[in-house]
Amino acid sequence: MKLPIYIYGHPVLRKPTEPLTPDYPELPKLIDNMFETMYAAEGCGLAAPQVGLSIQLVVIDVDVLKEDNPECAGRKMVLINPEIEVLDGEEQTRAEGCLSLPGLSENVGRVEHIRLRWLDENFQPHEEEMSGFLSRCVQHEVDHLNGKVYMDHVSATRKLLIRNKLRNLVDGKFNCDYRVKTAARRK
């Protein structure tokens, strides 16, 4: 089932998330629904806050980007309670977009090399070093679990230049091809 994606300005995107436990009701169904939602919106990652849930759950499938980013080949992942350790403090700047900020893309600086610790959908622990676009995608999605969006990494000057676009998202004045839930009150 495709879930609505919560849009920039909705309070759930700023709410801290809670660790996920194995007794979470219907977790396999939620994971399937998140993948279905992400694919329908043509995304490569989706965090639980983006579907209105304040839990530490992320789905990622970056295999489609493998031609330009070999580290993404075969990378379809479920991340439960992920923790990032920065291994290389040097930032690389690349354009990022987000399903919660439809129609926008901004340059964001992120470290290139991280170590990720997480539990998979069976609550089995994993640890892996990651670089490149895979690392960027993981950092972007884990930001959502910490109440952040990529716009938080954009300079104040740039945010000032696009403030009308951001206001339109908050006010629900935009178009996109997937179901959404906004902070705007419908009259």
Summary of the structure (lengths in Angstrom):
residues: 187
radius of gyration: 16.0
end to end distance: 27.6
largest distance: 49.1
contacts: 562
relative contact order: 0.22
helix: 33%
strand: 30%
